[in-house]
Amino acid sequence: MSYAIVRVGGKQYRVEEGQSILVDRMRAEEGDKVDLQPLLFADGDKSVLDAGDLGKVKIQAVVTGHERGKKIHGLKFKPKRGYKRRYGARSHLTRLEISSIKASARKAPAKKEDSDGS
């Protein structure tokens, strides 16, 4: 089973093909294809960490929708002063579905035929 570690919005996620992940809100529209930046690629016993080889790894995801996260409640309180403030916040999220993880094979250098003219 192959998997990859990708960076999206300053955070790192472990992804596999067909997996759905929630990331911070992206500007992409619903249905858009997005290329993700790989940090590591592993396929069975082989793993790729080198920046040159990671350039050959293509990880594509499809934006399936935009959502809002769970509400987080907070409270500010100072005793004996009558100060109390409640607040809440919800994060804006984007759901990505990993459509493909591909590592292109290394190409052997092309052989040049010497033309000596003899």
MMTF fields as JSON, N, C-alpha, C and O atoms, coordinates in Angstrom:
{
  "mmtfVersion": "1.0.0",
  "mmtfProducer": "UNKNOWN",
  "numBonds": 471,
  "numAtoms": 472,
  "numGroups": 118,
  "numChains": 1,
  "numModels": 1,
  "chainsPerModel": [1],
  "groupsPerChain": [118],
  "chainIdList": ["A"],
  "bondAtomList": [4, 2, 8, 6, 12, 10, 16, 14, 20, 18, 24, 22, 28, 26, 32, 30, 36, 34, 40, 38, 44, 42, 48, 46, 52, 50, 56, 54, 60, 58, 64, 62, 68, 66, 72, 70, 76, 74, 80, 78, 84, 82, 88, 86, 92, 90, 96, 94, 100, 98, 104, 102, 108, 106, 112, 110, 116, 114, 120, 118, 124, 122, 128, 126, 132, 130, 136, 134, 140, 138, 144, 142, 148, 146, 152, 150, 156, 154, 160, 158, 164, 162, 168, 166, 172, 170, 176, 174, 180, 178, 184, 182, 188, 186, 192, 190, 196, 194, 200, 198, 204, 202, 208, 206, 212, 210, 216, 214, 220, 218, 224, 222, 228, 226, 232, 230, 236, 234, 240, 238, 244, 242, 248, 246, 252, 250, 256, 254, 260, 258, 264, 262, 268, 266, 272, 270, 276, 274, 280, 278, 284, 282, 288, 286, 292, 290, 296, 294, 300, 298, 304, 302, 308, 306, 312, 310, 316, 314, 320, 318, 324, 322, 328, 326, 332, 330, 336, 334, 340, 338, 344, 342, 348, 346, 352, 350, 356, 354, 360, 358, 364, 362, 368, 366, 372, 370, 376, 374, 380, 378, 384, 382, 388, 386, 392, 390, 396, 394, 400, 398, 404, 402, 408, 406, 412, 410, 416, 414, 420, 418, 424, 422, 428, 426, 432, 430, 436, 434, 440, 438, 444, 442, 448, 446, 452, 450, 456, 454, 460, 458, 464, 462, 468, 466],
  "bondOrderList": [1, 1, 1, 1, 1, 1, 1, 1, 1, 1, 1, 1, 1, 1, 1, 1, 1, 1, 1, 1, 1, 1, 1, 1, 1, 1, 1, 1, 1, 1, 1, 1, 1, 1, 1, 1, 1, 1, 1, 1, 1, 1, 1, 1, 1, 1, 1, 1, 1, 1, 1, 1, 1, 1, 1, 1, 1, 1, 1, 1, 1, 1, 1, 1, 1, 1, 1, 1, 1, 1, 1, 1, 1, 1, 1, 1, 1, 1, 1, 1, 1, 1, 1, 1, 1, 1, 1, 1, 1, 1, 1, 1, 1, 1, 1, 1, 1, 1, 1, 1, 1, 1, 1, 1, 1, 1, 1, 1, 1, 1, 1, 1, 1, 1, 1, 1, 1],
  "groupList": [{"groupName": "MET", "atomNameList": ["N", "CA", "C", "O"], "elementList": ["N", "C", "C", "O"], "formalChargeList": [0, 0, 0, 0], "bondAtomList": [1, 0, 2, 1, 3, 2], "bondOrderList": [1, 1, 2], "singleLetterCode": "M", "chemCompType": "L-PEPTIDE LINKING"}, {"groupName": "SER", "atomNameList": ["N", "CA", "C", "O"], "elementList": ["N", "C", "C", "O"], "formalChargeList": [0, 0, 0, 0], "bondAtomList": [1, 0, 2, 1, 3, 2], "bondOrderList": [1, 1, 2], "singleLetterCode": "S", "chemCompType": "L-PEPTIDE LINKING"}, {"groupName": "TYR", "atomNameList": ["N", "CA", "C", "O"], "elementList": ["N", "C", "C", "O"], "formalChargeList": [0, 0, 0, 0], "bondAtomList": [1, 0, 2, 1, 3, 2], "bondOrderList": [1, 1, 2], "singleLetterCode": "Y", "chemCompType": "L-PEPTIDE LINKING"}, {"groupName": "ALA", "atomNameList": ["N", "CA", "C", "O"], "elementList": ["N", "C", "C", "O"], "formalChargeList": [0, 0, 0, 0], "bondAtomList": [1, 0, 2, 1, 3, 2], "bondOrderList": [1, 1, 2], "singleLetterCode": "A", "chemCompType": "L-PEPTIDE LINKING"}, {"groupName": "ILE", "atomNameList": ["N", "CA", "C", "O"], "elementList": ["N", "C", "C", "O"], "formalChargeList": [0, 0, 0, 0], "bondAtomList": [1, 0, 2, 1, 3, 2], "bondOrderList": [1, 1, 2], "singleLetterCode": "I", "chemCompType": "L-PEPTIDE LINKING"}, {"groupName": "VAL", "atomNameList": ["N", "CA", "C", "O"], "elementList": ["N", "C", "C", "O"], "formalChargeList": [0, 0, 0, 0], "bondAtomList": [1, 0, 2, 1, 3, 2], "bondOrderList": [1, 1, 2], "singleLetterCode": "V", "chemCompType": "L-PEPTIDE LINKING"}, {"groupName": "ARG", "atomNameList": ["N", "CA", "C", "O"], "elementList": ["N", "C", "C", "O"], "formalChargeList": [0, 0, 0, 0], "bondAtomList": [1, 0, 2, 1, 3, 2], "bondOrderList": [1, 1, 2], "singleLetterCode": "R", "chemCompType": "L-PEPTIDE LINKING"}, {"groupName": "GLY", "atomNameList": ["N", "CA", "C", "O"], "elementList": ["N", "C", "C", "O"], "formalChargeList": [0, 0, 0, 0], "bondAtomList": [1, 0, 2, 1, 3, 2], "bondOrderList": [1, 1, 2], "singleLetterCode": "G", "chemCompType": "PEPTIDE LINKING"}, {"groupName": "LYS", "atomNameList": ["N", "CA", "C", "O"], "elementList": ["N", "C", "C", "O"], "formalChargeList": [0, 0, 0, 0], "bondAtomList": [1, 0, 2, 1, 3, 2], "bondOrderList": [1, 1, 2], "singleLetterCode": "K", "chemCompType": "L-PEPTIDE LINKING"}, {"groupName": "GLN", "atomNameList": ["N", "CA", "C", "O"], "elementList": ["N", "C", "C", "O"], "formalChargeList": [0, 0, 0, 0], "bondAtomList": [1, 0, 2, 1, 3, 2], "bondOrderList": [1, 1, 2], "singleLetterCode": "Q", "chemCompType": "L-PEPTIDE LINKING"}, {"groupName": "GLU", "atomNameList": ["N", "CA", "C", "O"], "elementList": ["N", "C", "C", "O"], "formalChargeList": [0, 0, 0, 0], "bondAtomList": [1, 0, 2, 1, 3, 2], "bondOrderList": [1, 1, 2], "singleLetterCode": "E", "chemCompType": "L-PEPTIDE LINKING"}, {"groupName": "LEU", "atomNameList": ["N", "CA", "C", "O"], "elementList": ["N", "C", "C", "O"], "formalChargeList": [0, 0, 0, 0], "bondAtomList": [1, 0, 2, 1, 3, 2], "bondOrderList": [1, 1, 2], "singleLetterCode": "L", "chemCompType": "L-PEPTIDE LINKING"}, {"groupName": "ASP", "atomNameList": ["N", "CA", "C", "O"], "elementList": ["N", "C", "C", "O"], "formalChargeList": [0, 0, 0, 0], "bondAtomList": [1, 0, 2, 1, 3, 2], "bondOrderList": [1, 1, 2], "singleLetterCode": "D", "chemCompType": "L-PEPTIDE LINKING"}, {"groupName": "PRO", "atomNameList": ["N", "CA", "C", "O"], "elementList": ["N", "C", "C", "O"], "formalChargeList": [0, 0, 0, 0], "bondAtomList": [1, 0, 2, 1, 3, 2], "bondOrderList": [1, 1, 2], "singleLetterCode": "P", "chemCompType": "L-PEPTIDE LINKING"}, {"groupName": "PHE", "atomNameList": ["N", "CA", "C", "O"], "elementList": ["N", "C", "C", "O"], "formalChargeList": [0, 0, 0, 0], "bondAtomList": [1, 0, 2, 1, 3, 2], "bondOrderList": [1, 1, 2], "singleLetterCode": "F", "chemCompType": "L-PEPTIDE LINKING"}, {"groupName": "THR", "atomNameList": ["N", "CA", "C", "O"], "elementList": ["N", "C", "C", "O"], "formalChargeList": [0, 0, 0, 0], "bondAtomList": [1, 0, 2, 1, 3, 2], "bondOrderList": [1, 1, 2], "singleLetterCode": "T", "chemCompType": "L-PEPTIDE LINKING"}, {"groupName": "HIS", "atomNameList": ["N", "CA", "C", "O"], "elementList": ["N", "C", "C", "O"], "formalChargeList": [0, 0, 0, 0], "bondAtomList": [1, 0, 2, 1, 3, 2], "bondOrderList": [1, 1, 2], "singleLetterCode": "H", "chemCompType": "L-PEPTIDE LINKING"}],
  "groupTypeList": [0, 1, 2, 3, 4, 5, 6, 5, 7, 7, 8, 9, 2, 6, 5, 10, 10, 7, 9, 1, 4, 11, 5, 12, 6, 0, 6, 3, 10, 10, 7, 12, 8, 5, 12, 11, 9, 13, 11, 11, 14, 3, 12, 7, 12, 8, 1, 5, 11, 12, 3, 7, 12, 11, 7, 8, 5, 8, 4, 9, 3, 5, 5, 15, 7, 16, 10, 6, 7, 8, 8, 4, 16, 7, 11, 8, 14, 8, 13, 8, 6, 7, 2, 8, 6, 6, 2, 7, 3, 6, 1, 16, 11, 15, 6, 11, 10, 4, 1, 1, 4, 8, 3, 1, 3, 6, 8, 3, 13, 3, 8, 8, 10, 12, 1, 12, 7, 1],
  "groupIdList": [1, 2, 3, 4, 5, 6, 7, 8, 9, 10, 11, 12, 13, 14, 15, 16, 17, 18, 19, 20, 21, 22, 23, 24, 25, 26, 27, 28, 29, 30, 31, 32, 33, 34, 35, 36, 37, 38, 39, 40, 41, 42, 43, 44, 45, 46, 47, 48, 49, 50, 51, 52, 53, 54, 55, 56, 57, 58, 59, 60, 61, 62, 63, 64, 65, 66, 67, 68, 69, 70, 71, 72, 73, 74, 75, 76, 77, 78, 79, 80, 81, 82, 83, 84, 85, 86, 87, 88, 89, 90, 91, 92, 93, 94, 95, 96, 97, 98, 99, 100, 101, 102, 103, 104, 105, 106, 107, 108, 109, 110, 111, 112, 113, 114, 115, 116, 117, 118],
  "secStructList": [7, 3, 3, 3, 3, 3, 3, 3, 6, 6, 3, 3, 3, 3, 3, 7, 6, 6, 7, 3, 3, 3, 3, 3, 7, 7, 1, 7, 7, 6, 6, 7, 3, 3, 3, 3, 3, 3, 3, 3, 3, 3, 3, 6, 6, 3, 3, 3, 7, 7, 2, 2, 2, 2, 6, 6, 3, 3, 3, 3, 3, 3, 3, 3, 3, 3, 3, 3, 7, 7, 7, 3, 3, 3, 3, 3, 3, 3, 6, 6, 6, 6, 3, 3, 3, 3, 3, 3, 3, 7, 7, 3, 3, 3, 3, 3, 3, 3, 3, 3, 3, 3, 3, 7, 7, 7, 7, 7, 7, 7, 7, 7, 7, 7, 7, 7, 7, 7],
  "xCoordList": [0.837, 0.0, 0.884, 1.766, 0.654, 1.469, 0.753, -0.474, 1.565, 1.028, 2.035, 3.17, 1.599, 2.472, 2.182, 1.087, 3.183, 3.018, 3.027, 3.972, 1.974, 1.854, 1.728, 1.321, 2.09, 1.941, 0.82, 0.85, -0.167, -1.287, -1.54, -1.842, -1.422, -1.707, -0.815, -1.271, 0.438, 1.362, 1.264, 1.997, 0.373, 0.234, 0.566, 0.528, 0.891, 1.266, 0.208, -0.311, -0.106, -1.119, -0.58, 0.163, -0.96, -0.643, -1.844, -2.962, -1.618, -2.73, -2.492, -1.356, -3.582, -3.588, -4.597, -5.461, -4.49, -5.401, -6.827, -7.059, -7.783, -9.177, -9.577, -10.757, -8.621, -8.889, -9.438, -9.129, -10.25, -10.802, -10.234, -10.246, -9.731, -9.16, -9.776, -10.231, -9.78, -10.228, -9.009, -8.182, -8.886, -7.764, -8.32, -9.518, -7.452, -7.878, -8.428, -8.068, -9.301, -10.008, -9.037, -8.058, -9.339, -8.554, -9.411, -10.638, -8.766, -9.489, -10.092, -10.891, -9.736, -10.217, -11.725, -12.274, -12.377, -13.823, -14.116, -13.231, -15.347, -15.769, -15.647, -16.124, -15.009, -14.797, -13.443, -13.071, -12.696, -11.365, -10.371, -10.499, -9.375, -8.286, -7.117, -6.777, -6.506, -5.424, -4.227, -4.376, -3.019, -1.789, -1.238, -1.124, -0.897, -0.391, 1.121, 1.672, 1.787, 3.249, 3.659, 3.341, 4.365, 4.781, 6.032, 6.93, 6.077, 7.264, 7.916, 9.116, 7.116, 7.604, 6.67, 5.463, 7.218, 6.409, 6.925, 8.128, 6.021, 6.406, 5.513, 4.292, 6.157, 5.445, 6.063, 7.095, 5.431, 5.983, 7.265, 7.268, 8.357, 9.654, 10.408, 11.34, 10.015, 10.719, 10.104, 8.884, 10.971, 10.484, 11.359, 12.556, 10.739, 11.431, 11.408, 10.339, 12.583, 12.716, 13.464, 13.319, 14.262, 15.119, 14.265, 13.296, 14.634, 13.859, 13.825, 12.812, 14.917, 14.945, 13.986, 13.311, 13.924, 13.017, 11.568, 10.651, 11.349, 9.983, 9.36, 8.136, 10.188, 9.668, 8.974, 8.18, 9.26, 8.649, 7.351, 6.649, 7.032, 5.814, 4.689, 4.829, 3.57, 2.408, 1.273, 0.873, 0.76, -0.372, -1.481, -1.338, -2.589, -3.717, -4.898, -5.171, -5.6, -6.793, -7.909, -7.656, -9.141, -10.312, -11.017, -11.232, -11.375, -12.108, -13.553, -14.255, -14.002, -15.367, -16.334, -17.546, -15.841, -16.744, -16.055, -14.926, -16.767, -16.297, -17.223, -18.441, -16.642, -17.412, -16.983, -16.026, -17.709, -17.31, -17.082, -17.819, -16.056, -15.692, -16.604, -17.57, -16.282, -17.024, -16.827, -15.745, -17.867, -17.778, -16.946, -17.127, -16.042, -15.198, -15.675, -15.733, -16.013, -16.473, -15.336, -14.503, -15.307, -14.309, -14.959, -16.053, -14.303, -14.841, -13.703, -12.679, -13.902, -12.975, -13.678, -14.847, -12.961, -13.575, -12.547, -11.435, -12.934, -12.079, -12.897, -13.92, -12.435, -13.215, -13.26, -12.326, -14.352, -14.576, -14.628, -14.556, -14.748, -14.799, -16.058, -16.323, -16.839, -18.053, -17.771, -18.6, -16.6, -16.218, -16.339, -15.691, -17.19, -17.366, -17.718, -18.654, -16.982, -17.233, -17.203, -16.259, -18.223, -18.245, -18.012, -18.466, -17.298, -17.097, -17.084, -16.894, -17.288, -17.264, -16.654, -16.697, -16.087, -15.454, -15.603, -15.586, -15.749, -15.794, -14.785, -14.719, -14.003, -12.994, -13.628, -14.541, -13.138, -13.582, -12.664, -11.443, -13.231, -12.464, -12.818, -13.873, -11.921, -12.136, -11.913, -10.927, -12.824, -12.674, -12.047, -12.544, -10.928, -10.214, -10.303, -10.188, -10.508, -10.462, -9.231, -9.078, -8.359, -7.12, -7.472, -7.9, -7.291, -7.673, -6.538, -6.785, -5.297, -4.195, -2.877, -2.6, -2.075, -0.703, 0.158, 0.099, 0.954, 1.766, 3.219, 3.547, 4.078, 5.518, 6.014, 6.011, 6.441, 6.916, 8.27, 9.098, 8.47, 9.717, 10.861, 10.666, 12.05, 13.228, 13.527, 13.466, 13.847, 14.192, 15.69, 16.487, 16.057, 17.469, 17.947, 17.194, 19.183, 19.667, 19.703, 20.072, 19.315, 19.278, 20.7, 21.612, 20.86, 22.181, 22.383, 21.5, 23.554, 23.903, 24.786, 25.738, 24.451, 25.279, 26.391, 26.139, 27.609, 28.745, 28.802, 28.812, 28.839, 28.965, 30.366, 30.598, 31.29, 32.684, 32.854, 33.781, 31.952, 32.091, 33.053, 33.428, 33.468, 34.384, 33.703, 34.349],
  "yCoordList": [-1.181, 0.0, 1.247, 1.385, 2.132, 3.343, 4.486, 4.591, 5.332, 6.509, 7.638, 7.428, 8.833, 9.998, 10.932, 10.936, 11.715, 12.808, 14.08, 14.321, 14.901, 16.122, 17.329, 17.217, 18.488, 19.742, 20.544, 20.827, 20.903, 21.717, 22.794, 22.482, 24.041, 25.133, 25.17, 25.574, 24.762, 24.802, 23.616, 23.558, 22.672, 21.481, 20.25, 20.296, 19.154, 17.925, 16.86, 16.715, 16.111, 15.066, 13.793, 13.856, 12.642, 11.348, 10.973, 10.885, 10.749, 10.489, 9.209, 8.826, 8.569, 7.412, 7.689, 8.554, 6.964, 7.154, 6.799, 5.758, 7.674, 7.451, 8.007, 7.983, 8.507, 9.03, 10.448, 11.181, 10.832, 12.173, 12.857, 12.277, 14.103, 14.822, 16.218, 16.783, 16.758, 18.126, 19.0, 18.697, 20.078, 21.007, 22.413, 22.638, 23.36, 24.748, 25.228, 24.7, 26.227, 26.694, 27.06, 27.777, 26.544, 26.852, 27.714, 27.699, 28.455, 29.325, 28.573, 29.144, 27.319, 26.547, 26.329, 26.213, 26.275, 26.042, 24.557, 23.722, 24.241, 22.852, 22.166, 22.691, 20.996, 20.261, 20.508, 19.796, 21.5, 21.795, 20.707, 20.08, 20.489, 19.572, 20.381, 21.44, 19.865, 20.567, 19.631, 18.452, 20.163, 19.398, 19.689, 20.848, 18.636, 18.778, 18.589, 17.859, 19.248, 19.197, 17.996, 17.95, 17.021, 15.851, 16.135, 16.853, 15.565, 15.638, 14.273, 14.175, 13.203, 11.839, 10.975, 11.214, 9.969, 9.0, 7.619, 7.367, 6.72, 5.363, 4.383, 4.534, 3.368, 2.321, 0.989, 0.588, 0.31, -0.955, -0.714, -0.001, -1.311, -1.158, 0.077, 0.518, 0.644, 1.806, 3.1, 3.228, 4.053, 5.371, 6.428, 6.228, 7.548, 8.64, 9.859, 10.327, 10.371, 11.565, 12.676, 13.845, 12.331, 13.29, 14.281, 13.897, 15.561, 16.606, 16.409, 16.696, 15.925, 15.7, 14.612, 14.738, 13.531, 12.435, 12.775, 12.272, 13.62, 14.013, 14.877, 14.977, 15.498, 16.272, 15.403, 15.901, 14.103, 13.168, 12.571, 11.857, 12.857, 12.324, 13.325, 14.498, 12.867, 13.722, 13.263, 12.099, 14.167, 13.866, 14.843, 16.054, 14.302, 15.129, 14.883, 13.752, 15.968, 15.884, 16.688, 17.614, 16.319, 17.02, 17.672, 17.037, 18.947, 19.656, 19.176, 19.412, 18.498, 17.972, 18.901, 18.73, 19.874, 20.823, 21.667, 21.393, 22.708, 23.58, 23.399, 23.325, 23.327, 23.058, 24.014, 24.774, 23.957, 24.686, 23.669, 22.69, 23.907, 22.98, 23.067, 23.83, 22.279, 22.244, 23.565, 24.151, 24.03, 25.29, 25.109, 24.151, 26.044, 26.045, 27.189, 28.337, 26.888, 27.897, 28.301, 27.477, 29.568, 30.068, 30.989, 31.502, 31.202, 32.051, 32.836, 32.273, 34.145, 34.996, 35.376, 35.762, 35.265, 35.503, 36.069, 35.554, 37.145, 37.709, 37.741, 38.42, 37.005, 36.94, 38.286, 39.084, 38.503, 39.672, 40.986, 42.051, 40.943, 42.18, 42.252, 43.281, 41.174, 41.178, 41.133, 41.557, 40.62, 40.55, 39.117, 38.213, 38.917, 37.587, 37.758, 38.485, 37.101, 37.179, 35.783, 35.026, 35.445, 34.168, 34.461, 35.479, 33.56, 33.706, 32.326, 31.319, 32.293, 31.045, 31.285, 32.397, 30.233, 30.356, 29.039, 27.967, 29.134, 27.949, 28.138, 29.207, 27.108, 27.213, 26.881, 26.06, 27.524, 27.277, 26.216, 26.368, 25.157, 24.008, 23.659, 24.041, 22.929, 22.398, 20.896, 20.426, 20.141, 18.685, 18.319, 18.692, 17.57, 17.115, 15.603, 14.905, 15.1, 13.66, 13.386, 13.96, 12.511, 12.2, 11.296, 10.158, 11.805, 11.04, 10.17, 9.057, 10.646, 9.819, 10.182, 11.34, 9.131, 9.281, 8.514, 7.286, 9.244, 8.603, 9.009, 10.175, 8.007, 8.263, 7.84, 6.654, 8.807, 8.472, 7.777, 8.106, 6.816, 6.045, 6.905, 7.83, 6.578, 7.296, 6.887, 5.708, 7.866, 7.578, 7.358, 8.099, 6.331, 6.084, 7.114, 7.482, 7.586, 8.568, 7.974, 6.816, 8.789, 8.329, 8.091, 8.877, 6.993, 6.675, 7.445, 7.497, 8.038, 8.751, 7.845, 7.238, 7.77, 6.974, 7.867, 8.967, 7.378, 8.134, 7.981, 6.871, 9.097, 9.063, 9.555, 10.747, 8.599, 8.924, 9.216, 9.918, 8.673, 8.849, 7.846, 7.98, 6.825, 5.859, 4.591, 3.67],
  "zCoordList": [0.0, 0.0, 0.0, 0.848, -0.927, -0.993, -0.275, -0.287, 0.346, 1.002, 0.852, 0.426, 1.208, 1.108, 2.273, 2.836, 2.614, 3.563, 2.726, 1.975, 2.85, 2.053, 2.971, 4.127, 2.423, 3.143, 2.491, 1.294, 3.306, 2.828, 3.876, 5.028, 3.487, 4.399, 5.624, 6.694, 5.507, 6.621, 7.569, 8.555, 7.29, 8.122, 7.279, 6.05, 7.957, 7.259, 7.495, 8.602, 6.427, 6.489, 5.839, 4.86, 6.387, 5.777, 4.926, 5.432, 3.624, 2.706, 1.919, 1.641, 1.573, 0.68, -0.418, -0.27, -1.51, -2.629, -2.21, -1.597, -2.547, -2.203, -0.849, -0.5, -0.08, 1.258, 1.172, 0.233, 2.146, 2.227, 3.471, 4.557, 3.317, 4.453, 4.55, 3.555, 5.76, 6.008, 6.237, 7.097, 5.479, 5.614, 5.807, 5.638, 6.162, 6.279, 4.938, 3.885, 4.984, 3.786, 2.668, 2.877, 1.467, 0.27, -0.654, -0.564, -1.532, -2.457, -3.635, -4.377, -3.824, -4.964, -4.857, -3.761, -6.008, -6.061, -5.949, -6.133, -5.649, -5.531, -6.896, -7.902, -6.928, -8.169, -8.812, -9.745, -8.337, -8.884, -8.497, -7.445, -9.363, -9.062, -8.517, -9.045, -7.451, -6.77, -6.694, -6.374, -6.993, -6.82, -5.431, -5.035, -4.691, -3.337, -3.32, -4.144, -2.378, -2.267, -1.412, -0.224, -2.007, -1.226, -0.397, -0.835, 0.799, 1.649, 1.776, 2.03, 1.598, 1.675, 0.854, 0.827, 0.181, -0.56, -0.209, -0.278, 0.168, 0.534, -0.213, -0.26, -0.799, -1.521, -1.121, -1.66, -0.178, 0.3, 1.075, 2.079, 0.606, 1.281, 0.822, 1.494, -0.321, -0.859, -0.321, -0.219, 0.019, 0.412, -0.257, -0.462, -0.589, -1.272, -0.361, 0.029, -0.024, 0.803, 0.094, 0.452, -0.904, -1.597, -2.384, -3.039, -2.311, -2.981, -4.496, -5.135, -5.072, -6.518, -6.948, -7.97, -6.16, -6.492, -6.156, -6.806, -5.149, -4.807, -5.901, -5.988, -6.732, -7.856, -8.88, -9.679, -8.871, -9.807, -9.258, -9.973, -8.003, -7.388, -7.586, -7.237, -8.147, -8.392, -7.495, -7.537, -6.69, -5.824, -6.179, -6.005, -6.678, -7.085, -6.171, -5.77, -5.846, -5.013, -5.669, -6.44, -5.35, -5.87, -4.687, -3.655, -4.845, -3.799, -3.849, -4.832, -2.785, -2.77, -2.054, -2.182, -1.309, -0.663, 0.383, 0.791, 0.811, 1.874, 3.066, 2.906, 4.266, 5.478, 6.58, 6.43, 7.687, 8.882, 9.982, 10.102, 10.781, 11.837, 13.045, 13.063, 14.042, 15.294, 16.037, 15.99, 16.721, 17.444, 18.716, 19.467, 18.931, 20.117, 21.01, 20.568, 22.253, 23.203, 24.119, 24.498, 24.469, 25.399, 26.403, 26.165, 27.514, 28.56, 29.196, 29.582, 29.299, 30.034, 31.338, 31.334, 32.435, 33.731, 34.693, 34.808, 35.389, 36.435, 37.727, 37.81, 38.722, 39.957, 40.701, 40.635, 41.393, 42.257, 41.489, 42.102, 40.194, 39.407, 38.553, 37.932, 38.514, 37.706, 36.213, 35.409, 35.84, 34.415, 33.935, 34.463, 32.913, 32.333, 30.854, 30.519, 29.981, 28.538, 27.948, 28.176, 27.201, 26.469, 25.007, 24.484, 24.345, 22.903, 22.276, 22.958, 20.969, 20.224, 18.856, 18.329, 18.287, 16.97, 16.231, 16.835, 14.919, 14.069, 12.95, 12.345, 12.672, 11.616, 10.262, 10.175, 9.226, 7.857, 7.259, 7.291, 6.721, 6.253, 4.816, 4.308, 4.172, 2.826, 2.863, 3.431, 2.262, 2.199, 0.856, -0.207, 0.935, -0.265, -0.354, 0.654, -1.563, -1.805, -2.663, -3.741, -2.183, -2.895, -4.075, -3.883, -5.294, -6.482, -6.992, -7.456, -6.919, -7.428, -6.753, -6.44, -6.541, -6.068, -7.061, -7.129, -7.829, -8.87, -8.723, -8.508, -8.845, -8.873, -10.242, -10.57, -11.04, -12.379, -12.281, -11.432, -13.164, -13.165, -13.679, -14.467, -13.214, -13.686, -15.117, -15.465, -15.937, -17.325, -17.434, -16.858, -18.181, -18.44, -19.456, -20.358, -19.329, -20.299, -21.702, -21.899, -22.658, -24.047, -24.562, -24.308, -25.285, -25.834, -27.128, -27.984, -27.252, -28.482, -29.322, -28.83, -30.581, -31.481, -32.025, -32.515, -31.93, -32.449, -33.96, -34.491, -34.625, -36.082, -36.439, -36.636, -36.516, -36.851, -38.326, -38.731, -39.126, -40.561, -41.166, -42.331, -40.388, -40.956, -41.345, -41.843]
}
